Amino acid sequence: MTPEALLLVVGAGHAGAELAVQARECGWSGRIVLVGDEQALPYHRPPLSKAYLAGEATLDAIALKARVTYDKAHVEWQPGRHVAAIDRATATVRFSDGGTLPYTLLALATGGRPRPLPAAAGAAAQAPNFHYLRTLADVDRIRAGFQQGGRLTIVGGGYIGLEVAAVAVKCGLKVTLLEAAERVLARVTAPPVSAFYEQVHRAAGVDLRTGVQADRLVLDASGRVAEVHCSDGERIATDLVIAGIGLLPNTELAAAAGLRVDDGILVDPCSRTSDPAIFAAGDCTRFMSPLYGRSLRLESVPNALEQARCAAVTLCGQERRQDNVPWFWSDQYELKLKMVGLSQGHDRFVLRGSVEQRSFSAFYLKGTRVLAVDTVNRVPEFMLAKRLVAERLPVDPERLADEGVPLKNQIAA
């Protein structure tokens, strides 16, 4: 490559920040420009619904990398710039401010946005006390509404909703959580794990209601949400509403440019898109998983980092193929939940440990293969579980449930 070559990275989340710095470390000698919609330096998103929301972490503490790291890598950081269009014929992007920038290679790390809540239609979507939680600005607005004794209604019983509930109830708010499905975490866990988390939250004081959908947000004369109307006829008076019902991948830019898109920008194992000059990484992508033999879109920090590293190596002339095991985590109260793998398609559920003592591992098996594992307050077992899933090691389900048999024996066998 020539010194005039330019790598443009669009999106300044985990994937974008990692890709920009790693590209330099892997040998990219041309310019590297990193652009993002927000003004803040790239930051960790998981703490937004945990420590940062609770006021236990500062902005500096959640920065992905110090400013000096970008400077040393000669990454040109351009905050507050939104790419409006990609012209692949001329290898140029157009910004919403009217500016343009030609690229040699382009990397899309555009992430995702909160799925809109149908109940928040029209003026309700603009109510000052109605929020989604995705960015620093979102959390800063939410924290301003965290008043002792205030009534908070959370719509959505996924990880974001449960994490926010855990923080809010500890901050002294009266929390009601509404989940439309018959149990929380229904898409990702088995009923015993869902029941465990429901019990934990109710014991902490959360009014958790399943099988209840928010139908309508009712505004008062000042334009604030005053009530949440539910499918069961309940009217919940509220001071603050937070919705967390999923994420939509930001694929519109890629689709408009003619890249292949299907609920995510389609990429190969090296993070290349259908255009050899364009890469993509993070929550906005969809790829074929060799571990599960199907197409996946993962909303996962580890996945974003791995895809970014694959892209950085590949665009510098080598080739690195993604072959990592999906894993995730969630902190609620004193519980450390770590999950590895994907449980869809399991035909057997094995519980190891004690739900009552809040220390257990939940195994999702298909035959003798471990597809996924949820661990609660069991870090050593999580590390072993990653090997069981990644290496597709056969297990004995009966011995798996027996705490008298060390889990490492399943690997040794």
N, C-alpha and C positions, 0 to 999 in steps of 0.2 A: 504494500500500500504506500501511497505518497503522503507527505505531510499535509497535503491539501485535502486528503480524504476526511469525510465527516461522518461520524456515527451519531445519529440523533435518537435519543431515548425519550419516548413520550409516556409520561406517567411517573410520579415520584413516590411510589409506595415501596414496599419491600422489594419487589421484583425490579423495578426501575433503578433504584439506588444501588442495589447489588450488581446489576448488569453493567451499569456505567463504570463503577470502580473496578470490577473484575475484568472488564474488557481491557482496561489499561494494564492491569497486572498480567494479563495473558498476552500482551504484546501489541495491542492496537497503538500505532504511533501517530495517527492523525488526530483531528479534533474530536472531542466528545462533548456533546451538549445534552444536558438533562433538563427537561422542561416539565413543569407541574402546574396544575390549576391553583393549588394553594400557595400561600406566602411562606408558610413555615418550612424549615428544612425537613426532609423525609423523616417520618417518625413511626414508631411501633404502634400498630393499631390494636392488638389485643389488650393492652392496659387501659384503653379508652373506656371499656365497660367494667373495669376492675379498679386498679390502683389510682388511675388518673381521675376517674369519676368520683372516687372516694376522697380525693384530695391528698392522697398519700404519695403521689409521684408528680414531679414537676415536668415542664416541657423539656428542659435539658435532659432529665433522666430518661425520657422516652425517645430521644433522638436516635435514629438508626446508626448514624455515624456523626462524628464531630465535623464541623465545617472544615477544619484543617485537613481531614481525610480527603475531601473532594479537591481541595486546593493542591495537595501533594500529588494527587492522581491527574491533575490538570483537567478536571471535569468542570465544564462551564455550567453553573447552576442558574437557570432562568425561572424564577418563581412567578406565579400568577399569570402564566401564559397558557392559553387553551388552543389546541390544534383543531381547526375547523374542517380541514379537508386535506387529503393526500392526492397528489397528482403523480401517479406511478409512471406515466409516459415521460415526464420531465424530471422525475425523482425530486420532487419539491413538496413541501408542506405549506399550507396557508394557515395563518393564525387568525383568531377571531378579531384581533386588533388591526387586521389588514396586512400585517407583515408576512413575509415569506422566507423560507430557508431551504436551500437545496441540500440533499443528503447523498452520501455514498451508500450507506446502509442505514436502515431504520429499524428500531425496536419498539414494539407497542407493549406497554405495561399499564394499560388503561383501567385495570381493576373492575370494580362493579359499583352499583348504587343500590340503596334500599328498595325493595319491592314496595310499590305504593299500597297503602291500606285503602281498600274500597270504601270503607266507612268514612274516610276523610276526604269526601268529595267536595268540590267547589270551594267555598270560603273556609271550610274547616281545615283544609290543607295549609292555609296561611295563618291559622290561629297562633298567637304568640306562645301558647302553652301546649302546643302539639309538636312533637319532635320525632325524628328518626335519629339513630345513633350510628354514624359512620366516620365523621371527621372531628378534628379538634374543635372547630366552631360549634358543631352539634353539642358536644359534651359541655363546652363552656356555657352554652345557653341552658342546657339541662341543669347543670350545677347551680345556676342562678335561681332556679325554681325549687331547689331542694330545701324546703323550709321544715323545721321541726314540727311534727304533727300534721304536715300537709298530706293531702290525699292524692296518691299517685296510682294511675291505672296503666298497666302494661298490657299491650296486645301482642301475644305471641309467646309461646312456651318453648322456644328454642334456646340455644346457649346464650345469645345476647339478652333475651328477656329474663332468663333465670339469673344471669350474672348481675344485671341491673337491679333485679328484685333483692338479691342478697346484699348489695351495697346500700340500697335505699332503706331497707328495713333497719339496717344497722345505724343509719343516719337519723332514725327516728320518724320516718315517714310511715303513713298507713298505706300499705301496698295491696292492691288488688291486681291479680294476674289472670288474664283470660286466654285460654287456649281452645281453638276451634276443634281440634282433634280430641279423641277420647282420653288421651294421655299426653304428657309433655315428652319432648324428644322422640316422638313416635317414628320419625323417619330414620333415626340413627341408632336407637337402642331397643333392647327387648323390654317387655312389660315389667319384669322385676326391677330393672334399673330405673325405668320411669317412675315406678311406685316408690322407690327409695328416694328419689329427688323430690317427688311431691310431698312425701312425709317430712323430709328435712325442711323444706320451705314452710310448710304449714306449722311445724314445730317452732320455727323462728318468728312466726306471726304473720306470714303472707297469706292473704285470702286468695287461695289458688283455686280457680274454677276451670274444669275441663269440659269439653263438649259444649262450649259456649262461644258464640261468635259475636263480635262487635258489629252491629248493623249500621249504626249512625252516630255521629258526634253532633251534639246539640250545643249551639253557641248562645252565649248571653248577649245582652245589649252592647257590651264592649267588644264583642268579637272573640272572646275567649271560650274555650270548650268548658261547658258547665256540667254536662252529663254525657255518659256513654250509654246508648241504648243497645241492649243485647238481644240475641235471637230468642232467648227464653222469656222475654218480656221484662227482664230486670232493667232498671234505670239506675246507673251508678253515678252519684255525684262525685265530681273530681276537680282537683286543682291543677293537675298536670297529666298529660298523656304521652306515652312513649310507645311507638310501634316498632316491632322487630319480627317481620314475617318472611324474611328471606332476602336474597340478593339477586339482582339482575346483572349479568355481565355487560360491560360497556363495549359493545361490538359494532356500534353504528358507524364509527369512523372507518373501521376495516371493511365493513359491508359496502359502504358507499364507494370505497376504493376498488371494489371488485374482488377482494380476498374471499377465500372460502370460509363461511361462517355457519355454524349450526349450534345454537345455544353456547356460544364460545367461538373464538377464533381458532380454526383448526390448525394444529401444529404437528410436526413430526417429532420423533424422539430427541432431536437436537434443537427443538424450539423454532424450526423454520416454518414459515407460513407457505401458502401456495405461490408466493412471489419470492424467488431466491434472494432478493435484496431486502426482504423484510422478515424480522423475527418477532416473536411474541412470547410473553411469559406472565405467569400469575393467574389471578382469579378470572381474567377475561378469556382464558384459553380452554380448549378441549383437545384431548390427545388419546391415543390408544394405549391402554395399560397392558404391558406384557404379563404382569402379575395376575390380573383378573380377566384378561382376554376380551375387554370391552372398552368402549369409548367413555372417558371420564372428564368431568369438569370439577376440579377441586378448589374449594375455598379454604386454603391452608397456607400458612406462612412457610413451613418447610418445603412445600411444593413450589411456591413462588421463588424461593431462594435457589432450589435445585434447577428449575427451568432457567433462571437467570444465568446461573453458572454454565449450564449447557450451551446457552446462546453465546455467552462471552467467549468460551473456548472455540466454538464452531466458527463464529464470525472472524476469528483471528487465524483461521486456516487449519486448525486441528479438527477433531470431531469428538464430542462427548454426548453420549446418549443417556437420556433419563431412564433410570431403572430403580427408583427409590420406592420405599413403602410409605403410603399415606399415613400421617399421624397428626394428632390434634391434642389440644388440652383445654381445660376449663377450670377456673378457680371460683368456688362458691363457698362462702363461710370458711371453715378450716379444711375443707375437702379439696384434695388435689386429684382431679380427674384427668387421666391421660389415656388416650385412645389410639390404637394402631390398627390399620386395615379398614376394610369396608364390609359390613355384615350382611348386605343384601345377598339373598340366595342361601342363607344358612338353613340347615335342617335340624340342628341340635344346639341347645343352649346349656352351658355348664357353668355353675357358680362355684367359685373357690373362695373360701373365707367366710366372713360374717357381715351380713348387712346390718345387723343390730349393733355391731361394734364399729361400723363405718370403716371397714377395711376389707376389701374383697377385690377379686378379679372375675370378670364375666367373659366367658369364651364363646365365640360364635363359630360353630363347626359345620362343615359339609363333609359328611363321612368322617374320616379321620384327619382331614385337613383343617387347620385353624385359619378362618378367613379374617377374623378381627378379634380384638380383645379390648375391653374397657377395664381400666384399673382405677380403684379409688384408694388413695393413701398407700399405694404399694409400688413405689418407684423401682425397686429391684426386679419385681415381677414384670413391670412394664418393659424393662430392658431385655429380659428373656423373651417376652411376648413378641417383641420386634423380630427376633430371630425366628421364632416359630412361624410367623406370618411370612417373612421375607424368603425364608428357605423352604417353605412349604413342607415342613417336617411333619410326618405322621405322628399322631398322639393316641394314647389310650384314654378315652373319655372318662372311664371310671377312676383311673389313677390321677387324671387331671384334677378331679374334684377332691381328691384325698390330700388334705394338708400334711398328712404324715409322710407323703412322698414329695420331696423337694422338686420344684418345677424344673430345675436344671437337669434332673434325671430324665425328663421327657426329651430334652435335647441330646443328652448323652446316649439315650437309647436309640 
